[in-house]
């Protein structure tokens, strides 16, 4: 954290960069929005606390804490029309996973964006937008192919929005 503080301090001192901490860490130039980055995340934590003598199935219940997962997202801008987004998470076994990584281009016009990389399928609110729920819905978990390498096109107006994605789902090893 000290290195990050020193690096961000030297970056901020060399330009007109602003540091914002509302909803994550965001560094940007107020006069030139071509280059910026943002680091944000979620910590999923469970706490169980019992008062008195709690008993279930003739066994006493103990209070406990569980850190289930840590999710982080790094996004940024590279020039006027190009941006990137990389999402990481920890697994149930403590492993570190790369969830999504995509580069976005919005320079064709003011009402569309093309994404290349690991993009989500346009099913459910979790995959179709940047909305982040605490837990994934049943529809998203059970019935969508999930993120995969591919291309996604988003187009919108004041009245309608369309998302189209062509992806290759992640391959799983079927051998036991």
Secondary structure, DSSP 8 states (H G I E B T S, - for coil): -HHHHHHHHHHHHTSSEEEE-TTSEEEEESS-TTEEEEEEEEEEEEEE---S--EETTEE---EEEEEEEEEEEEEEESSSEEEEEEEEE-TTS-EEEEEEEEEE--S-TTEEEEEEEE--S-HHHHHSS---SS--HHHHHH----EEEEEEEEE-SS-EEEEEEEEE-------
